[in-house]
Amino acid sequence: MASAAGQAGERALCYRAAPMRTLILSMLVAAAAAAQERDFSKVEVKATKVAGNVYVLTGSGGNIGATVGEDGISIVDDQFAPLAPKIHAALKQLSPQPVRFVINTHWHGDHTGGNAEFADTAAILAHANVRKRMITGGKTSFIEFPPASGKALPVVSFEQGLSLWWNGEEIKAIHPGLGHTDGDSVIFFPKANVVHMGDDFVTYGFPFVDVEHGGSVSGLSVVKLVQSLDVILGQIPADARVIPGHGPVTGVAELRKYRAMLEEAVGAVKKALAGGKTVEQMKQEKILASLEDWNKGFIKADAFIATIAEDLGKK
């Protein structure tokens, strides 16, 4: 049975969560609108070798992974449709062969927007929930993605994972469970010792974790994200190179620090809720002050506190 203090915290959260969601939504909608108006003609797509025959392509949107070899090119995610010609051009610098496979790490448009532009030569692969979400479209807390159809949709879907035998190695797509979305996949290149984490791991600071139930997006959990990271950390070597969904390539040590940050943040908010604290009191008391090094992205500490509190309040 919940303590009186815990019950008080839950009641306070119910009153505080809705205004906080509105504030966060307003801030993120404004940021998203600015991003949508961006002039993609000014974006430079650059390919950088990570290890072995695996490269990372940066531009605007999620990081693209690419394996290049005798069988041709396979990529992980494809950013936005207007950038497809630049992505093609960057890949041509690596190999004259076409893209034969695209693996989507999740359904958000900054990772799947170019699908249709590659579908003439490439088969698109993704977790089953990616296809479902793309067909219906939906809203995250900061942007609405319209429904997709035809060539933009994955033609091969899976539940737990799959193996793609390509360019002399078994490329593994792993669905670790609920994380950034309910359809996230992590892509492991064992021979090159590289893993592409999608948005289950980002290096810009506190992550965006969608806990809304609007649109076609399932309610997501910071706690589940920690559990998903544990699954992946148990399957990749300690010296693997790690491509995050957003940010520079890093290593497993940094991935472990990210996981520890999430656990500490969840623990701090859980303790405050048990003590009857409201979200506003948590913000005023700066309960995530020990994690200030992570307070550098577009998700600030106050917003992350509210996200975690809302998430925990639903359990």
C-alpha positions as CSV (number, residue, x, y, z in Angstrom):
1,M,0.0,0.0,0.0
2,A,1.3,3.4,-0.9
3,S,2.4,5.7,2.0
4,A,0.4,8.9,2.8
5,A,3.4,10.9,1.6
6,G,3.5,8.9,-1.7
7,Q,-0.2,9.4,-2.2
8,A,0.2,13.1,-1.6
9,G,2.9,13.2,-4.2
10,E,0.8,11.4,-6.7
11,R,-2.1,13.8,-6.1
12,A,0.2,16.8,-6.5
13,L,1.6,15.3,-9.7
14,C,-1.9,15.0,-11.2
15,Y,-2.4,18.7,-10.6
16,R,1.0,19.8,-11.8
17,A,1.6,17.4,-14.8
18,A,-0.9,18.9,-17.2
19,P,0.4,22.5,-17.0
20,M,3.9,21.3,-17.2
21,R,3.1,19.2,-20.4
22,T,1.6,22.4,-21.9
23,L,4.7,24.4,-21.1
24,I,7.0,21.7,-22.6
25,L,4.8,21.3,-25.6
26,S,4.8,25.0,-26.3
27,M,8.6,25.2,-26.1
28,L,9.1,22.1,-28.3
29,V,6.5,23.1,-30.9
30,A,8.3,26.4,-31.4
31,A,11.6,24.6,-31.8
32,A,10.1,22.1,-34.2
33,A,8.6,24.9,-36.3
34,A,11.9,26.5,-36.6
35,A,13.5,23.2,-37.7
36,Q,10.8,22.6,-40.3
37,E,11.6,26.0,-41.9
38,R,15.3,25.2,-42.2
39,D,16.8,25.6,-45.6
40,F,18.2,22.2,-46.4
41,S,20.2,23.6,-49.3
42,K,22.7,24.8,-46.7
43,V,23.1,21.4,-45.0
44,E,26.3,19.5,-45.8
45,V,26.2,15.7,-45.7
46,K,29.6,14.3,-44.6
47,A,30.8,10.7,-44.5
48,T,33.4,9.7,-41.9
49,K,34.9,6.3,-41.4
50,V,34.1,4.7,-38.0
51,A,35.8,1.3,-38.2
52,G,36.3,-1.5,-40.8
53,N,33.9,-0.9,-43.6
54,V,31.4,1.1,-41.5
55,Y,30.9,4.9,-41.9
56,V,28.7,7.5,-40.3
57,L,27.0,10.2,-42.4
58,T,26.0,13.4,-40.7
59,G,23.8,16.2,-42.0
60,S,20.4,17.1,-40.5
61,G,18.5,14.6,-38.5
62,G,19.6,11.2,-37.2
63,N,23.0,9.9,-37.8
64,I,23.2,7.5,-40.8
65,G,25.3,4.4,-40.6
66,A,26.7,2.8,-43.7
67,T,28.4,-0.4,-44.6
68,V,30.3,-0.4,-47.8
69,G,31.8,-3.5,-49.6
70,E,31.7,-6.0,-52.4
71,D,28.0,-6.6,-52.0
72,G,27.2,-2.9,-52.2
73,I,25.9,-0.4,-49.7
74,S,23.5,-0.8,-46.8
75,I,22.5,2.1,-44.6
76,V,20.9,2.7,-41.2
77,D,18.3,5.5,-41.4
78,D,18.2,8.2,-44.0
79,Q,17.3,11.6,-42.5
80,F,15.0,13.9,-44.4
81,A,13.7,13.5,-48.0
82,P,15.2,16.8,-49.3
83,L,18.7,15.6,-48.3
84,A,18.5,12.3,-50.3
85,P,20.5,13.7,-53.3
86,K,23.3,14.9,-50.9
87,I,23.2,11.5,-49.1
88,H,23.5,9.7,-52.5
89,A,26.4,11.9,-53.5
90,A,28.3,11.3,-50.2
91,L,27.8,7.5,-50.6
92,K,29.0,7.7,-54.2
93,Q,32.3,8.9,-52.8
94,L,32.5,5.6,-50.9
95,S,31.3,3.3,-53.6
96,P,29.7,3.5,-57.1
97,Q,27.3,0.7,-56.1
98,P,23.7,1.6,-55.2
99,V,22.1,1.3,-51.7
100,R,20.6,-2.2,-51.5
101,F,19.2,-2.1,-47.9
102,V,17.9,0.6,-45.5
103,I,17.3,-0.3,-41.9
104,N,15.2,2.1,-39.9
105,T,16.0,2.3,-36.2
106,H,12.6,3.8,-35.4
107,W,9.7,5.6,-37.1
108,H,10.4,9.3,-36.5
109,G,10.7,11.3,-39.7
110,D,14.2,12.6,-39.1
111,H,15.3,9.0,-39.5
112,T,12.9,7.7,-42.1
113,G,12.1,10.8,-44.2
114,G,14.3,9.6,-47.1
115,N,12.9,6.1,-47.4
116,A,11.0,6.6,-50.6
117,E,14.1,8.2,-52.2
118,F,16.1,5.0,-51.7
119,A,13.3,2.4,-52.3
120,D,14.0,2.1,-56.1
121,T,17.2,0.1,-55.3
122,A,16.9,-0.7,-51.7
123,A,14.7,-3.0,-49.5
124,I,13.6,-1.2,-46.3
125,L,13.8,-3.2,-43.1
126,A,12.4,-2.2,-39.7
127,H,10.6,-3.5,-36.6
128,A,6.9,-4.2,-37.1
129,N,5.9,-1.2,-35.0
130,V,7.9,1.1,-37.2
131,R,5.7,0.2,-40.2
132,K,2.5,0.5,-38.1
133,R,3.5,4.0,-36.8
134,M,4.5,5.2,-40.2
135,I,1.2,4.1,-41.8
136,T,-1.0,5.9,-39.2
137,G,1.3,8.8,-38.6
138,G,1.1,10.6,-35.2
139,K,2.3,13.2,-32.8
140,T,5.2,13.2,-30.5
141,S,5.4,16.0,-27.8
142,F,7.0,18.3,-30.3
143,I,6.1,17.5,-33.9
144,E,3.4,15.8,-36.0
145,F,4.5,13.2,-38.6
146,P,1.9,12.7,-41.4
147,P,1.0,9.1,-42.5
148,A,3.4,7.4,-44.9
149,S,2.6,5.0,-47.7
150,G,3.9,3.2,-50.8
151,K,7.7,3.2,-51.2
152,A,8.3,5.0,-47.9
153,L,7.2,2.0,-45.9
154,P,9.4,-0.9,-44.8
155,V,8.9,-4.1,-46.9
156,V,10.5,-6.4,-44.4
157,S,9.5,-6.3,-40.7
158,F,10.5,-8.2,-37.6
159,E,9.7,-8.5,-33.9
160,Q,12.8,-9.5,-32.0
161,G,15.5,-8.9,-34.6
162,L,17.0,-10.2,-37.8
163,S,20.4,-11.0,-39.4
164,L,21.5,-9.4,-42.7
165,W,24.4,-11.3,-44.2
166,W,26.1,-8.5,-46.1
167,N,29.6,-7.4,-47.1
168,G,31.2,-10.4,-45.4
169,E,29.6,-10.2,-42.0
170,E,26.3,-10.8,-40.1
171,I,24.7,-7.5,-39.4
172,K,22.4,-7.9,-36.5
173,A,19.3,-5.8,-35.9
174,I,18.2,-6.1,-32.3
175,H,15.0,-5.0,-30.7
176,P,15.9,-4.6,-27.0
177,G,12.4,-3.6,-25.9
178,L,10.6,-0.4,-25.1
179,G,12.9,2.6,-25.2
180,H,12.8,5.8,-27.2
181,T,9.8,4.3,-29.0
182,D,8.1,0.9,-29.0
183,G,9.8,0.0,-32.3
184,D,13.5,0.9,-31.7
185,S,16.3,-1.3,-33.2
186,V,19.9,-1.3,-32.4
187,I,22.2,-2.3,-35.3
188,F,25.4,-4.2,-34.6
189,F,28.2,-4.7,-37.1
190,P,30.3,-7.5,-35.3
191,K,33.2,-7.7,-37.8
192,A,33.7,-3.9,-37.7
193,N,32.9,-3.8,-33.9
194,V,30.4,-0.9,-34.4
195,V,26.9,-0.5,-33.0
196,H,24.4,2.1,-34.2
197,M,22.1,2.9,-31.2
198,G,19.4,5.0,-32.9
199,D,17.8,7.4,-30.5
200,D,18.0,4.9,-27.6
201,F,21.3,6.8,-27.1
202,V,22.1,10.4,-27.8
203,T,25.1,12.5,-26.8
204,Y,23.5,16.0,-26.8
205,G,22.4,15.8,-23.1
206,F,19.2,14.7,-21.4
207,P,17.3,12.7,-24.0
208,F,13.9,13.3,-25.4
209,V,11.6,10.5,-24.2
210,D,8.0,10.7,-25.3
211,V,5.6,9.8,-22.5
212,E,2.5,11.1,-24.3
213,H,-0.3,8.9,-25.5
214,G,-1.5,11.2,-28.3
215,G,-1.4,10.4,-32.0
216,S,-0.1,6.9,-32.7
217,V,2.8,6.9,-30.3
218,S,2.6,4.5,-27.3
219,G,3.5,5.9,-23.9
220,L,7.2,5.5,-23.4
221,S,9.2,4.9,-20.3
222,V,12.5,6.3,-19.0
223,V,12.6,3.1,-16.8
224,K,12.1,0.9,-19.9
225,L,14.9,2.8,-21.7
226,V,17.3,1.9,-18.9
227,Q,16.3,-1.7,-19.3
228,S,16.8,-1.6,-23.0
229,L,20.3,-0.2,-22.6
230,D,21.1,-3.1,-20.2
231,V,20.1,-5.6,-22.9
232,I,22.4,-4.0,-25.5
233,L,25.3,-3.5,-23.1
234,G,25.1,-7.2,-22.4
235,Q,25.6,-8.0,-26.1
236,I,28.3,-5.7,-27.4
237,P,32.1,-5.8,-26.7
238,A,33.5,-3.3,-24.3
239,D,35.7,-1.8,-27.1
240,A,32.9,-1.3,-29.7
241,R,32.5,2.0,-31.4
242,V,29.1,3.5,-30.8
243,I,27.1,5.6,-33.2
244,P,24.4,7.5,-31.3
245,G,21.1,8.6,-32.9
246,H,22.4,12.2,-32.6
247,G,25.8,13.5,-31.7
248,P,29.4,12.4,-32.3
249,V,30.6,8.8,-32.4
250,T,31.7,7.5,-29.0
251,G,32.4,4.3,-27.1
252,V,30.8,1.9,-24.7
253,A,32.2,3.8,-21.6
254,E,30.1,6.8,-22.7
255,L,27.1,4.6,-23.2
256,R,27.4,3.3,-19.7
257,K,27.7,6.8,-18.3
258,Y,24.5,7.7,-20.2
259,R,22.7,4.7,-18.7
260,A,24.0,5.6,-15.2
261,M,22.7,9.2,-15.7
262,L,19.2,7.9,-16.5
263,E,19.2,5.6,-13.5
264,E,20.3,8.5,-11.2
265,A,17.7,10.9,-12.6
266,V,14.9,8.3,-12.2
267,G,16.0,7.6,-8.7
268,A,16.1,11.2,-7.7
269,V,12.6,11.9,-9.0
270,K,11.2,8.7,-7.5
271,K,12.6,9.6,-4.1
272,A,11.1,13.1,-4.3
273,L,7.7,11.7,-5.2
274,A,7.8,9.3,-2.3
275,G,8.5,12.3,-0.1
276,G,5.4,14.1,-1.3
277,K,7.3,16.6,-3.5
278,T,5.6,18.3,-6.4
279,V,7.3,18.8,-9.7
280,E,7.6,22.5,-9.0
281,Q,9.3,21.8,-5.7
282,M,11.7,19.4,-7.4
283,K,12.6,22.1,-9.9
284,Q,13.1,24.7,-7.2
285,E,15.3,22.3,-5.2
286,K,17.3,21.4,-8.4
287,I,17.2,17.7,-7.6
288,L,19.2,17.0,-10.8
289,A,22.0,19.4,-9.9
290,S,24.5,16.6,-9.8
291,L,23.8,15.9,-13.5
292,E,24.4,19.5,-14.6
293,D,26.9,18.2,-17.3
294,W,23.9,16.7,-19.1
295,N,21.9,19.9,-19.0
296,K,23.2,21.1,-22.3
297,G,20.7,20.0,-25.0
298,F,17.2,21.1,-25.9
299,I,15.8,19.0,-23.1
300,K,16.7,20.9,-19.9
301,A,16.7,19.5,-16.4
302,D,13.3,21.0,-15.4
303,A,11.7,19.5,-18.4
304,F,13.4,16.1,-17.8
305,I,12.2,16.1,-14.2
306,A,8.6,16.6,-15.4
307,T,9.0,13.8,-18.0
308,I,10.2,11.4,-15.4
309,A,7.6,12.4,-12.9
310,E,4.8,11.9,-15.4
311,D,6.2,8.6,-16.4
312,L,6.5,7.3,-12.9
313,G,3.0,8.7,-12.0
314,K,1.5,6.3,-14.6
315,K,2.9,3.2,-13.0
